[in-house]
Amino acid sequence: MSGWISVKDELPLDYFEVLYIAITDTGIKEIMTGHRQKGEWTHCCCFYLTKILQNCTVTHWMPLPEYPKENKNE
């Protein structure tokens, strides 16, 4: 199991920060972080290959991973 949740199956709660996959109108897939706000996806950080993200369709999302535990011996 990859951890990705289809938006057809479930949507995150509003203002809950997640990773999500967006596909541009040219077919490029991008991974972004952001949240839904009143039914619209907003992004705060992008790991995208293209400079302009317009006409995107969000297909999948997943909760953000937990922060790593600090190793006190380092």
PQR file of N, CA, C, O and H, with PARSE charges and radii, in Angstrom:
ATOM      1  N   MET A   1       0.844  -1.194   0.000 -0.4000 1.5000
ATOM      2  CA  MET A   1       0.000   0.000   0.000 -0.0000 2.0000
ATOM      3  C   MET A   1       0.876   1.240   0.000  0.5500 1.7000
ATOM      4  O   MET A   1       1.797   1.351   0.809 -0.5500 1.4000
ATOM      5  N   SER A   2       0.598   2.168  -0.896 -0.4000 1.5000
ATOM      6  CA  SER A   2       1.448   3.345  -1.063 -0.0000 2.0000
ATOM      7  C   SER A   2       1.138   4.464  -0.076  0.5500 1.7000
ATOM      8  O   SER A   2       1.982   5.331   0.154 -0.5500 1.4000
ATOM      9  H   SER A   2      -0.150   2.078  -1.554  0.4000 1.0000
ATOM     10  N   GLY A   3      -0.040   4.460   0.503 -0.4000 1.5000
ATOM     11  CA  GLY A   3      -0.436   5.534   1.402 -0.0000 2.0000
ATOM     12  C   GLY A   3      -1.216   6.643   0.722  0.5500 1.7000
ATOM     13  O   GLY A   3      -1.800   7.486   1.403 -0.5500 1.4000
ATOM     14  H   GLY A   3      -0.725   3.756   0.317  0.4000 1.0000
ATOM     15  N   TRP A   4      -1.242   6.664  -0.619 -0.4000 1.5000
ATOM     16  CA  TRP A   4      -1.991   7.674  -1.353 -0.0000 2.0000
ATOM     17  C   TRP A   4      -3.478   7.340  -1.313  0.5500 1.7000
ATOM     18  O   TRP A   4      -3.868   6.185  -1.482 -0.5500 1.4000
ATOM     19  H   TRP A   4      -0.768   5.979  -1.172  0.4000 1.0000
ATOM     20  N   ILE A   5      -4.302   8.356  -1.089 -0.4000 1.5000
ATOM     21  CA  ILE A   5      -5.755   8.200  -1.023 -0.0000 2.0000
ATOM     22  C   ILE A   5      -6.361   8.910  -2.220  0.5500 1.7000
ATOM     23  O   ILE A   5      -6.072  10.082  -2.459 -0.5500 1.4000
ATOM     24  H   ILE A   5      -3.986   9.294  -0.951  0.4000 1.0000
ATOM     25  N   SER A   6      -7.185   8.224  -2.961 -0.4000 1.5000
ATOM     26  CA  SER A   6      -7.838   8.829  -4.117 -0.0000 2.0000
ATOM     27  C   SER A   6      -8.866   9.859  -3.645  0.5500 1.7000
ATOM     28  O   SER A   6      -9.585   9.622  -2.674 -0.5500 1.4000
ATOM     29  H   SER A   6      -7.420   7.271  -2.767  0.4000 1.0000
ATOM     30  N   VAL A   7      -8.933  10.998  -4.331 -0.4000 1.5000
ATOM     31  CA  VAL A   7      -9.939  12.006  -3.983 -0.0000 2.0000
ATOM     32  C   VAL A   7     -11.346  11.499  -4.297  0.5500 1.7000
ATOM     33  O   VAL A   7     -12.332  12.067  -3.826 -0.5500 1.4000
ATOM     34  H   VAL A   7      -8.349  11.190  -5.120  0.4000 1.0000
ATOM     35  N   LYS A   8     -11.440  10.431  -5.093 -0.4000 1.5000
ATOM     36  CA  LYS A   8     -12.741   9.820  -5.364 -0.0000 2.0000
ATOM     37  C   LYS A   8     -13.242   9.049  -4.151  0.5500 1.7000
ATOM     38  O   LYS A   8     -14.447   8.862  -3.983 -0.5500 1.4000
ATOM     39  H   LYS A   8     -10.639   9.970  -5.475  0.4000 1.0000
ATOM     40  N   ASP A   9     -12.306   8.596  -3.297 -0.4000 1.5000
ATOM     41  CA  ASP A   9     -12.667   7.812  -2.114 -0.0000 2.0000
ATOM     42  C   ASP A   9     -12.846   8.659  -0.869  0.5500 1.7000
ATOM     43  O   ASP A   9     -13.723   8.386  -0.049 -0.5500 1.4000
ATOM     44  H   ASP A   9     -11.327   8.748  -3.433  0.4000 1.0000
ATOM     45  N   GLU A  10     -12.016   9.689  -0.722 -0.4000 1.5000
ATOM     46  CA  GLU A  10     -12.024  10.482   0.506 -0.0000 2.0000
ATOM     47  C   GLU A  10     -11.281  11.792   0.275  0.5500 1.7000
ATOM     48  O   GLU A  10     -10.331  11.844  -0.506 -0.5500 1.4000
ATOM     49  H   GLU A  10     -11.303   9.910  -1.388  0.4000 1.0000
ATOM     50  N   LEU A  11     -11.716  12.842   0.952 -0.4000 1.5000
ATOM     51  CA  LEU A  11     -11.032  14.138   0.905 -0.0000 2.0000
ATOM     52  C   LEU A  11     -10.538  14.493   2.300  0.5500 1.7000
ATOM     53  O   LEU A  11     -11.172  14.127   3.289 -0.5500 1.4000
ATOM     54  H   LEU A  11     -12.488  12.799   1.586  0.4000 1.0000
ATOM     55  N   PRO A  12      -9.417  15.200   2.396 -0.5600 1.5000
ATOM     56  CA  PRO A  12      -8.961  15.630   3.718  0.2800 2.0000
ATOM     57  C   PRO A  12      -9.876  16.722   4.265  0.5500 1.7000
ATOM     58  O   PRO A  12     -10.584  17.392   3.513 -0.5500 1.4000
ATOM     59  N   LEU A  13      -9.848  16.887   5.567 -0.4000 1.5000
ATOM     60  CA  LEU A  13     -10.596  17.978   6.196 -0.0000 2.0000
ATOM     61  C   LEU A  13     -10.020  19.315   5.743  0.5500 1.7000
ATOM     62  O   LEU A  13      -8.832  19.405   5.436 -0.5500 1.4000
ATOM     63  H   LEU A  13      -9.273  16.343   6.178  0.4000 1.0000
ATOM     64  N   ASP A  14     -10.841  20.343   5.701 -0.4000 1.5000
ATOM     65  CA  ASP A  14     -10.353  21.680   5.361 -0.0000 2.0000
ATOM     66  C   ASP A  14      -9.240  22.091   6.324  0.5500 1.7000
ATOM     67  O   ASP A  14      -9.301  21.805   7.520 -0.5500 1.4000
ATOM     68  H   ASP A  14     -11.807  20.270   5.951  0.4000 1.0000
ATOM     69  N   TYR A  15      -8.243  22.752   5.795 -0.4000 1.5000
ATOM     70  CA  TYR A  15      -7.093  23.309   6.522 -0.0000 2.0000
ATOM     71  C   TYR A  15      -6.167  22.247   7.106  0.5500 1.7000
ATOM     72  O   TYR A  15      -5.314  22.578   7.929 -0.5500 1.4000
ATOM     73  H   TYR A  15      -8.193  22.984   4.823  0.4000 1.0000
ATOM     74  N   PHE A  16      -6.306  20.978   6.708 -0.4000 1.5000
ATOM     75  CA  PHE A  16      -5.440  19.899   7.152 -0.0000 2.0000
ATOM     76  C   PHE A  16      -4.331  19.749   6.116  0.5500 1.7000
ATOM     77  O   PHE A  16      -4.593  19.344   4.984 -0.5500 1.4000
ATOM     78  H   PHE A  16      -6.999  20.709   6.040  0.4000 1.0000
ATOM     79  N   GLU A  17      -3.083  20.073   6.497 -0.4000 1.5000
ATOM     80  CA  GLU A  17      -1.966  20.051   5.554 -0.0000 2.0000
ATOM     81  C   GLU A  17      -1.658  18.617   5.114  0.5500 1.7000
ATOM     82  O   GLU A  17      -1.533  17.714   5.941 -0.5500 1.4000
ATOM     83  H   GLU A  17      -2.870  20.402   7.417  0.4000 1.0000
ATOM     84  N   VAL A  18      -1.540  18.428   3.809 -0.4000 1.5000
ATOM     85  CA  VAL A  18      -1.298  17.111   3.233 -0.0000 2.0000
ATOM     86  C   VAL A  18      -0.322  17.222   2.059  0.5500 1.7000
ATOM     87  O   VAL A  18      -0.044  18.315   1.566 -0.5500 1.4000
ATOM     88  H   VAL A  18      -1.641  19.162   3.137  0.4000 1.0000
ATOM     89  N   LEU A  19       0.189  16.073   1.626 -0.4000 1.5000
ATOM     90  CA  LEU A  19       0.849  15.969   0.326 -0.0000 2.0000
ATOM     91  C   LEU A  19      -0.239  15.642  -0.677  0.5500 1.7000
ATOM     92  O   LEU A  19      -1.156  14.882  -0.364 -0.5500 1.4000
ATOM     93  H   LEU A  19      -0.036  15.185   2.026  0.4000 1.0000
ATOM     94  N   TYR A  20      -0.155  16.202  -1.883 -0.4000 1.5000
ATOM     95  CA  TYR A  20      -1.123  15.807  -2.898 -0.0000 2.0000
ATOM     96  C   TYR A  20      -0.509  15.795  -4.287  0.5500 1.7000
ATOM     97  O   TYR A  20       0.479  16.476  -4.562 -0.5500 1.4000
ATOM     98  H   TYR A  20       0.591  16.819  -2.137  0.4000 1.0000
ATOM     99  N   ILE A  21      -1.127  14.998  -5.158 -0.4000 1.5000
ATOM    100  CA  ILE A  21      -0.698  14.859  -6.548 -0.0000 2.0000
ATOM    101  C   ILE A  21      -1.630  15.685  -7.414  0.5500 1.7000
ATOM    102  O   ILE A  21      -2.850  15.542  -7.340 -0.5500 1.4000
ATOM    103  H   ILE A  21      -1.930  14.445  -4.935  0.4000 1.0000
ATOM    104  N   ALA A  22      -1.057  16.543  -8.229 -0.4000 1.5000
ATOM    105  CA  ALA A  22      -1.841  17.330  -9.182 -0.0000 2.0000
ATOM    106  C   ALA A  22      -1.322  17.029 -10.579  0.5500 1.7000
ATOM    107  O   ALA A  22      -0.115  16.921 -10.797 -0.5500 1.4000
ATOM    108  H   ALA A  22      -0.065  16.660  -8.290  0.4000 1.0000
ATOM    109  N   ILE A  23      -2.236  16.898 -11.508 -0.4000 1.5000
ATOM    110  CA  ILE A  23      -1.868  16.680 -12.900 -0.0000 2.0000
ATOM    111  C   ILE A  23      -2.243  17.926 -13.684  0.5500 1.7000
ATOM    112  O   ILE A  23      -3.386  18.380 -13.638 -0.5500 1.4000
ATOM    113  H   ILE A  23      -3.216  16.987 -11.330  0.4000 1.0000
ATOM    114  N   THR A  24      -1.272  18.476 -14.403 -0.4000 1.5000
ATOM    115  CA  THR A  24      -1.524  19.684 -15.187 -0.0000 2.0000
ATOM    116  C   THR A  24      -2.327  19.332 -16.433  0.5500 1.7000
ATOM    117  O   THR A  24      -2.481  18.160 -16.775 -0.5500 1.4000
ATOM    118  H   THR A  24      -0.343  18.107 -14.439  0.4000 1.0000
ATOM    119  N   ASP A  25      -2.834  20.355 -17.101 -0.4000 1.5000
ATOM    120  CA  ASP A  25      -3.610  20.124 -18.323 -0.0000 2.0000
ATOM    121  C   ASP A  25      -2.755  19.543 -19.442  0.5500 1.7000
ATOM    122  O   ASP A  25      -3.288  19.057 -20.440 -0.5500 1.4000
ATOM    123  H   ASP A  25      -2.709  21.308 -16.822  0.4000 1.0000
ATOM    124  N   THR A  26      -1.424  19.589 -19.286 -0.4000 1.5000
ATOM    125  CA  THR A  26      -0.534  18.970 -20.278 -0.0000 2.0000
ATOM    126  C   THR A  26      -0.103  17.566 -19.860  0.5500 1.7000
ATOM    127  O   THR A  26       0.697  16.937 -20.552 -0.5500 1.4000
ATOM    128  H   THR A  26      -0.991  19.984 -18.475  0.4000 1.0000
ATOM    129  N   GLY A  27      -0.631  17.060 -18.722 -0.4000 1.5000
ATOM    130  CA  GLY A  27      -0.348  15.702 -18.279 -0.0000 2.0000
ATOM    131  C   GLY A  27       0.828  15.537 -17.351  0.5500 1.7000
ATOM    132  O   GLY A  27       1.192  14.408 -17.020 -0.5500 1.4000
ATOM    133  H   GLY A  27      -1.281  17.571 -18.160  0.4000 1.0000
ATOM    134  N   ILE A  28       1.445  16.641 -16.913 -0.4000 1.5000
ATOM    135  CA  ILE A  28       2.585  16.560 -16.002 -0.0000 2.0000
ATOM    136  C   ILE A  28       2.068  16.356 -14.582  0.5500 1.7000
ATOM    137  O   ILE A  28       1.178  17.079 -14.135 -0.5500 1.4000
ATOM    138  H   ILE A  28       1.150  17.558 -17.182  0.4000 1.0000
ATOM    139  N   LYS A  29       2.623  15.373 -13.870 -0.4000 1.5000
ATOM    140  CA  LYS A  29       2.238  15.095 -12.484 -0.0000 2.0000
ATOM    141  C   LYS A  29       3.174  15.828 -11.547  0.5500 1.7000
ATOM    142  O   LYS A  29       4.389  15.833 -11.744 -0.5500 1.4000
ATOM    143  H   LYS A  29       3.346  14.786 -14.233  0.4000 1.0000
ATOM    144  N   GLU A  30       2.609  16.441 -10.535 -0.4000 1.5000
ATOM    145  CA  GLU A  30       3.374  17.210  -9.561 -0.0000 2.0000
ATOM    146  C   GLU A  30       3.003  16.769  -8.156  0.5500 1.7000
ATOM    147  O   GLU A  30       1.853  16.411  -7.905 -0.5500 1.4000
ATOM    148  H   GLU A  30       1.621  16.437 -10.375  0.4000 1.0000
ATOM    149  N   ILE A  31       3.967  16.790  -7.230 -0.4000 1.5000
ATOM    150  CA  ILE A  31       3.708  16.542  -5.814 -0.0000 2.0000
ATOM    151  C   ILE A  31       3.803  17.880  -5.099  0.5500 1.7000
ATOM    152  O   ILE A  31       4.779  18.613  -5.260 -0.5500 1.4000
ATOM    153  H   ILE A  31       4.902  17.081  -7.434  0.4000 1.0000
ATOM    154  N   MET A  32       2.778  18.193  -4.306 -0.4000 1.5000
ATOM    155  CA  MET A  32       2.740  19.471  -3.599 -0.0000 2.0000
ATOM    156  C   MET A  32       2.280  19.256  -2.169  0.5500 1.7000
ATOM    157  O   MET A  32       1.706  18.218  -1.840 -0.5500 1.4000
ATOM    158  H   MET A  32       1.986  17.598  -4.176  0.4000 1.0000
ATOM    159  N   THR A  33       2.533  20.239  -1.327 -0.4000 1.5000
ATOM    160  CA  THR A  33       1.932  20.254  -0.001 -0.0000 2.0000
ATOM    161  C   THR A  33       0.959  21.412   0.035  0.5500 1.7000
ATOM    162  O   THR A  33       1.166  22.446  -0.601 -0.5500 1.4000
ATOM    163  H   THR A  33       2.999  21.082  -1.594  0.4000 1.0000
ATOM    164  N   GLY A  34      -0.089  21.218   0.779 -0.4000 1.5000
ATOM    165  CA  GLY A  34      -1.098  22.260   0.895 -0.0000 2.0000
ATOM    166  C   GLY A  34      -2.316  21.724   1.604  0.5500 1.7000
ATOM    167  O   GLY A  34      -2.248  20.725   2.320 -0.5500 1.4000
ATOM    168  H   GLY A  34      -0.257  20.379   1.295  0.4000 1.0000
ATOM    169  N   HIS A  35      -3.433  22.396   1.398 -0.4000 1.5000
ATOM    170  CA  HIS A  35      -4.665  21.985   2.054 -0.0000 2.0000
ATOM    171  C   HIS A  35      -5.870  22.378   1.201  0.5500 1.7000
ATOM    172  O   HIS A  35      -5.754  23.116   0.222 -0.5500 1.4000
ATOM    173  H   HIS A  35      -3.488  23.207   0.816  0.4000 1.0000
ATOM    174  N   ARG A  36      -7.012  21.868   1.599 -0.4000 1.5000
ATOM    175  CA  ARG A  36      -8.271  22.275   0.973 -0.0000 2.0000
ATOM    176  C   ARG A  36      -8.888  23.367   1.833  0.5500 1.7000
ATOM    177  O   ARG A  36      -8.833  23.321   3.062 -0.5500 1.4000
ATOM    178  H   ARG A  36      -7.107  21.268   2.394  0.4000 1.0000
ATOM    179  N   GLN A  37      -9.462  24.324   1.176 -0.4000 1.5000
ATOM    180  CA  GLN A  37     -10.089  25.451   1.866 -0.0000 2.0000
ATOM    181  C   GLN A  37     -11.378  25.777   1.131  0.5500 1.7000
ATOM    182  O   GLN A  37     -11.350  26.281   0.008 -0.5500 1.4000
ATOM    183  H   GLN A  37      -9.507  24.362   0.177  0.4000 1.0000
ATOM    184  N   LYS A  38     -12.493  25.493   1.759 -0.4000 1.5000
ATOM    185  CA  LYS A  38     -13.808  25.744   1.162 -0.0000 2.0000
ATOM    186  C   LYS A  38     -13.935  25.074  -0.210  0.5500 1.7000
ATOM    187  O   LYS A  38     -14.455  25.670  -1.154 -0.5500 1.4000
ATOM    188  H   LYS A  38     -12.515  25.085   2.672  0.4000 1.0000
ATOM    189  N   GLY A  39     -13.449  23.816  -0.312 -0.4000 1.5000
ATOM    190  CA  GLY A  39     -13.579  23.054  -1.538 -0.0000 2.0000
ATOM    191  C   GLY A  39     -12.505  23.283  -2.584  0.5500 1.7000
ATOM    192  O   GLY A  39     -12.515  22.627  -3.626 -0.5500 1.4000
ATOM    193  H   GLY A  39     -13.027  23.332   0.454  0.4000 1.0000
ATOM    194  N   GLU A  40     -11.581  24.196  -2.333 -0.4000 1.5000
ATOM    195  CA  GLU A  40     -10.504  24.484  -3.290 -0.0000 2.0000
ATOM    196  C   GLU A  40      -9.170  24.038  -2.710  0.5500 1.7000
ATOM    197  O   GLU A  40      -8.931  24.179  -1.511 -0.5500 1.4000
ATOM    198  H   GLU A  40     -11.573  24.729  -1.487  0.4000 1.0000
ATOM    199  N   TRP A  41      -8.300  23.500  -3.560 -0.4000 1.5000
ATOM    200  CA  TRP A  41      -6.949  23.120  -3.150 -0.0000 2.0000
ATOM    201  C   TRP A  41      -6.047  24.341  -3.190  0.5500 1.7000
ATOM    202  O   TRP A  41      -6.068  25.099  -4.160 -0.5500 1.4000
ATOM    203  H   TRP A  41      -8.494  23.386  -4.535  0.4000 1.0000
ATOM    204  N   THR A  42      -5.259  24.535  -2.148 -0.4000 1.5000
ATOM    205  CA  THR A  42      -4.253  25.595  -2.131 -0.0000 2.0000
ATOM    206  C   THR A  42      -2.901  24.949  -1.853  0.5500 1.7000
ATOM    207  O   THR A  42      -2.828  23.938  -1.154 -0.5500 1.4000
ATOM    208  H   THR A  42      -5.242  23.919  -1.360  0.4000 1.0000
ATOM    209  N   HIS A  43      -1.844  25.519  -2.388 -0.4000 1.5000
ATOM    210  CA  HIS A  43      -0.534  24.936  -2.128 -0.0000 2.0000
ATOM    211  C   HIS A  43       0.349  25.927  -1.386  0.5500 1.7000
ATOM    212  O   HIS A  43       0.275  27.140  -1.581 -0.5500 1.4000
ATOM    213  H   HIS A  43      -1.903  26.340  -2.956  0.4000 1.0000
ATOM    214  N   CYS A  44       1.187  25.357  -0.525 -0.4000 1.5000
ATOM    215  CA  CYS A  44       2.131  26.208   0.199 -0.0000 2.0000
ATOM    216  C   CYS A  44       3.559  25.887  -0.220  0.5500 1.7000
ATOM    217  O   CYS A  44       4.410  26.777  -0.232 -0.5500 1.4000
ATOM    218  H   CYS A  44       1.247  24.372  -0.367  0.4000 1.0000
ATOM    219  N   CYS A  45       3.837  24.640  -0.561 -0.4000 1.5000
ATOM    220  CA  CYS A  45       5.164  24.238  -1.024 -0.0000 2.0000
ATOM    221  C   CYS A  45       4.989  23.320  -2.218  0.5500 1.7000
ATOM    222  O   CYS A  45       4.098  22.471  -2.237 -0.5500 1.4000
ATOM    223  H   CYS A  45       3.146  23.917  -0.551  0.4000 1.0000
ATOM    224  N   CYS A  46       5.839  23.495  -3.206 -0.4000 1.5000
ATOM    225  CA  CYS A  46       5.735  22.682  -4.416 -0.0000 2.0000
ATOM    226  C   CYS A  46       7.059  21.995  -4.675  0.5500 1.7000
ATOM    227  O   CYS A  46       8.130  22.555  -4.439 -0.5500 1.4000
ATOM    228  H   CYS A  46       6.563  24.185  -3.191  0.4000 1.0000
ATOM    229  N   PHE A  47       6.965  20.792  -5.156 -0.4000 1.5000
ATOM    230  CA  PHE A  47       8.134  20.029  -5.567 -0.0000 2.0000
ATOM    231  C   PHE A  47       7.977  19.767  -7.053  0.5500 1.7000
ATOM    232  O   PHE A  47       8.135  18.639  -7.520 -0.5500 1.4000
ATOM    233  H   PHE A  47       6.095  20.337  -5.348  0.4000 1.0000
ATOM    234  N   TYR A  48       7.665  20.817  -7.787 -0.4000 1.5000
ATOM    235  CA  TYR A  48       7.248  20.613  -9.167 -0.0000 2.0000
ATOM    236  C   TYR A  48       8.371  20.837 -10.168  0.5500 1.7000
ATOM    237  O   TYR A  48       9.358  21.527  -9.912 -0.5500 1.4000
ATOM    238  H   TYR A  48       7.536  21.734  -7.408  0.4000 1.0000
ATOM    239  N   LEU A  49       8.167  20.224 -11.300 -0.4000 1.5000
ATOM    240  CA  LEU A  49       9.133  20.319 -12.385 -0.0000 2.0000
ATOM    241  C   LEU A  49       8.853  21.516 -13.271  0.5500 1.7000
ATOM    242  O   LEU A  49       9.769  22.061 -13.887 -0.5500 1.4000
ATOM    243  H   LEU A  49       7.365  19.664 -11.508  0.4000 1.0000
ATOM    244  N   THR A  50       7.615  21.924 -13.342 -0.4000 1.5000
ATOM    245  CA  THR A  50       7.243  23.049 -14.195 -0.0000 2.0000
ATOM    246  C   THR A  50       7.171  24.310 -13.362  0.5500 1.7000
ATOM    247  O   THR A  50       6.994  24.248 -12.145 -0.5500 1.4000
ATOM    248  H   THR A  50       6.871  21.481 -12.841  0.4000 1.0000
ATOM    249  N   LYS A  51       7.305  25.429 -13.998 -0.4000 1.5000
ATOM    250  CA  LYS A  51       7.255  26.710 -13.291 -0.0000 2.0000
ATOM    251  C   LYS A  51       5.833  27.210 -13.105  0.5500 1.7000
ATOM    252  O   LYS A  51       5.547  27.912 -12.136 -0.5500 1.4000
ATOM    253  H   LYS A  51       7.449  25.480 -14.987  0.4000 1.0000
ATOM    254  N   ILE A  52       4.944  26.861 -14.014 -0.4000 1.5000
ATOM    255  CA  ILE A  52       3.574  27.373 -13.960 -0.0000 2.0000
ATOM    256  C   ILE A  52       2.619  26.219 -13.735  0.5500 1.7000
ATOM    257  O   ILE A  52       2.609  25.254 -14.499 -0.5500 1.4000
ATOM    258  H   ILE A  52       5.176  26.290 -14.801  0.4000 1.0000
ATOM    259  N   LEU A  53       1.812  26.318 -12.684 -0.4000 1.5000
ATOM    260  CA  LEU A  53       0.805  25.298 -12.408 -0.0000 2.0000
ATOM    261  C   LEU A  53      -0.571  25.919 -12.607  0.5500 1.7000
ATOM    262  O   LEU A  53      -1.090  26.608 -11.728 -0.5500 1.4000
ATOM    263  H   LEU A  53       1.819  27.102 -12.063  0.4000 1.0000
ATOM    264  N   GLN A  54      -1.136  25.671 -13.742 -0.4000 1.5000
ATOM    265  CA  GLN A  54      -2.475  26.161 -14.027 -0.0000 2.0000
ATOM    266  C   GLN A  54      -3.305  25.001 -14.530  0.5500 1.7000
ATOM    267  O   GLN A  54      -2.780  24.059 -15.123 -0.5500 1.4000
ATOM    268  H   GLN A  54      -0.714  25.112 -14.455  0.4000 1.0000
ATOM    269  N   ASN A  55      -4.605  25.071 -14.291 -0.4000 1.5000
ATOM    270  CA  ASN A  55      -5.523  24.041 -14.746 -0.0000 2.0000
ATOM    271  C   ASN A  55      -5.105  22.662 -14.261  0.5500 1.7000
ATOM    272  O   ASN A  55      -5.017  21.719 -15.047 -0.5500 1.4000
ATOM    273  H   ASN A  55      -5.032  25.836 -13.808  0.4000 1.0000
ATOM    274  N   CYS A  56      -4.848  22.548 -12.964 -0.4000 1.5000
ATOM    275  CA  CYS A  56      -4.443  21.276 -12.379 -0.0000 2.0000
ATOM    276  C   CYS A  56      -5.646  20.526 -11.833  0.5500 1.7000
ATOM    277  O   CYS A  56      -6.624  21.123 -11.383 -0.5500 1.4000
ATOM    278  H   CYS A  56      -4.919  23.314 -12.325  0.4000 1.0000
ATOM    279  N   THR A  57      -5.549  19.201 -11.885 -0.4000 1.5000
ATOM    280  CA  THR A  57      -6.551  18.332 -11.297 -0.0000 2.0000
ATOM    281  C   THR A  57      -5.874  17.514 -10.207  0.5500 1.7000
ATOM    282  O   THR A  57      -4.896  16.814 -10.470 -0.5500 1.4000
ATOM    283  H   THR A  57      -4.755  18.716 -12.250  0.4000 1.0000
ATOM    284  N   VAL A  58      -6.389  17.599  -8.988 -0.4000 1.5000
ATOM    285  CA  VAL A  58      -5.839  16.820  -7.885 -0.0000 2.0000
ATOM    286  C   VAL A  58      -6.458  15.428  -7.941  0.5500 1.7000
ATOM    287  O   VAL A  58      -7.676  15.280  -8.038 -0.5500 1.4000
ATOM    288  H   VAL A  58      -7.183  18.167  -8.775  0.4000 1.0000
ATOM    289  N   THR A  59      -5.590  14.398  -7.879 -0.4000 1.5000
ATOM    290  CA  THR A  59      -6.071  13.025  -7.983 -0.0000 2.0000
ATOM    291  C   THR A  59      -5.924  12.235  -6.689  0.5500 1.7000
ATOM    292  O   THR A  59      -6.772  11.395  -6.383 -0.5500 1.4000
ATOM    293  H   THR A  59      -4.600  14.518  -7.800  0.4000 1.0000
ATOM    294  N   HIS A  60      -4.860  12.489  -5.920 -0.4000 1.5000
ATOM    295  CA  HIS A  60      -4.575  11.718  -4.712 -0.0000 2.0000
ATOM    296  C   HIS A  60      -3.966  12.620  -3.642  0.5500 1.7000
ATOM    297  O   HIS A  60      -3.431  13.686  -3.948 -0.5500 1.4000
ATOM    298  H   HIS A  60      -4.172  13.170  -6.168  0.4000 1.0000
ATOM    299  N   TRP A  61      -4.051  12.189  -2.399 -0.4000 1.5000
ATOM    300  CA  TRP A  61      -3.461  12.916  -1.288 -0.0000 2.0000
ATOM    301  C   TRP A  61      -3.045  11.923  -0.205  0.5500 1.7000
ATOM    302  O   TRP A  61      -3.459  10.764  -0.224 -0.5500 1.4000
ATOM    303  H   TRP A  61      -4.486  11.323  -2.151  0.4000 1.0000
ATOM    304  N   MET A  62      -2.227  12.383   0.737 -0.4000 1.5000
ATOM    305  CA  MET A  62      -1.851  11.595   1.905 -0.0000 2.0000
ATOM    306  C   MET A  62      -1.460  12.542   3.035  0.5500 1.7000
ATOM    307  O   MET A  62      -0.996  13.654   2.783 -0.5500 1.4000
ATOM    308  H   MET A  62      -1.890  13.324   0.753  0.4000 1.0000
ATOM    309  N   PRO A  63      -1.646  12.103   4.282 -0.5600 1.5000
ATOM    310  CA  PRO A  63      -1.201  12.942   5.402  0.2800 2.0000
ATOM    311  C   PRO A  63       0.304  13.149   5.341  0.5500 1.7000
ATOM    312  O   PRO A  63       1.031  12.309   4.811 -0.5500 1.4000
ATOM    313  N   LEU A  64       0.766  14.255   5.877 -0.4000 1.5000
ATOM    314  CA  LEU A  64       2.207  14.495   5.969 -0.0000 2.0000
ATOM    315  C   LEU A  64       2.830  13.475   6.911  0.5500 1.7000
ATOM    316  O   LEU A  64       2.200  13.086   7.895 -0.5500 1.4000
ATOM    317  H   LEU A  64       0.176  14.937   6.308  0.4000 1.0000
ATOM    318  N   PRO A  65       4.039  13.037   6.636 -0.5600 1.5000
ATOM    319  CA  PRO A  65       4.690  12.089   7.555  0.2800 2.0000
ATOM    320  C   PRO A  65       5.047  12.780   8.867  0.5500 1.7000
ATOM    321  O   PRO A  65       5.106  14.007   8.949 -0.5500 1.4000
ATOM    322  N   GLU A  66       5.281  11.964   9.886 -0.4000 1.5000
ATOM    323  CA  GLU A  66       5.712  12.510  11.171 -0.0000 2.0000
ATOM    324  C   GLU A  66       7.126  13.046  11.058  0.5500 1.7000
ATOM    325  O   GLU A  66       7.900  12.591  10.215 -0.5500 1.4000
ATOM    326  H   GLU A  66       5.232  10.968   9.819  0.4000 1.0000
ATOM    327  N   TYR A  67       7.465  14.001  11.895 -0.4000 1.5000
ATOM    328  CA  TYR A  67       8.831  14.505  11.941 -0.0000 2.0000
ATOM    329  C   TYR A  67       9.756  13.398  12.421  0.5500 1.7000
ATOM    330  O   TYR A  67       9.332  12.539  13.195 -0.5500 1.4000
ATOM    331  H   TYR A  67       6.836  14.370  12.580  0.4000 1.0000
ATOM    332  N   PRO A  68      11.007  13.397  11.984 -0.5600 1.5000
ATOM    333  CA  PRO A  68      11.939  12.373  12.486  0.2800 2.0000
ATOM    334  C   PRO A  68      12.224  12.606  13.963  0.5500 1.7000
ATOM    335  O   PRO A  68      12.216  13.739  14.445 -0.5500 1.4000
ATOM    336  N   LYS A  69      12.472  11.524  14.659 -0.4000 1.5000
ATOM    337  CA  LYS A  69      12.836  11.628  16.075 -0.0000 2.0000
ATOM    338  C   LYS A  69      14.294  12.048  16.156  0.5500 1.7000
ATOM    339  O   LYS A  69      15.135  11.574  15.393 -0.5500 1.4000
ATOM    340  H   LYS A  69      12.479  10.604  14.267  0.4000 1.0000
ATOM    341  N   GLU A  70      14.578  12.942  17.089 -0.4000 1.5000
ATOM    342  CA  GLU A  70      15.958  13.398  17.259 -0.0000 2.0000
ATOM    343  C   GLU A  70      16.776  12.338  17.964  0.5500 1.7000
ATOM    344  O   GLU A  70      16.317  11.726  18.928 -0.5500 1.4000
ATOM    345  H   GLU A  70      13.895  13.327  17.709  0.4000 1.0000
ATOM    346  N   ASN A  71      17.985  12.122  17.484 -0.4000 1.5000
ATOM    347  CA  ASN A  71      18.909  11.204  18.115 -0.0000 2.0000
ATOM    348  C   ASN A  71      19.818  12.023  19.012  0.5500 1.7000
ATOM    349  O   ASN A  71      20.622  12.813  18.516 -0.5500 1.4000
ATOM    350  H   ASN A  71      18.358  12.619  16.701  0.4000 1.0000
ATOM    351  N   LYS A  72      19.709  11.854  20.310 -0.4000 1.5000
ATOM    352  CA  LYS A  72      20.478  12.680  21.257 -0.0000 2.0000
ATOM    353  C   LYS A  72      21.963  12.338  21.248  0.5500 1.7000
ATOM    354  O   LYS A  72      22.762  13.069  21.833 -0.5500 1.4000
ATOM    355  H   LYS A  72      19.056  11.213  20.713  0.4000 1.0000
ATOM    356  N   ASN A  73      22.352  11.234  20.593 -0.4000 1.5000
ATOM    357  CA  ASN A  73      23.758  10.848  20.541 -0.0000 2.0000
ATOM    358  C   ASN A  73      24.499  11.517  19.384  0.5500 1.7000
ATOM    359  O   ASN A  73      25.714  11.359  19.267 -0.5500 1.4000
ATOM    360  H   ASN A  73      21.703  10.640  20.118  0.4000 1.0000
ATOM    361  N   GLU A  74      23.805  12.250  18.540 -0.4000 1.5000
ATOM    362  CA  GLU A  74      24.466  12.883  17.386 -0.0000 2.0000
ATOM    363  C   GLU A  74      24.988  14.242  17.735  0.5500 1.7000
ATOM    364  O   GLU A  74      25.572  14.916  16.886 -0.5500 1.4000
ATOM    365  H   GLU A  74      22.818  12.378  18.636  0.4000 1.0000
TER
END
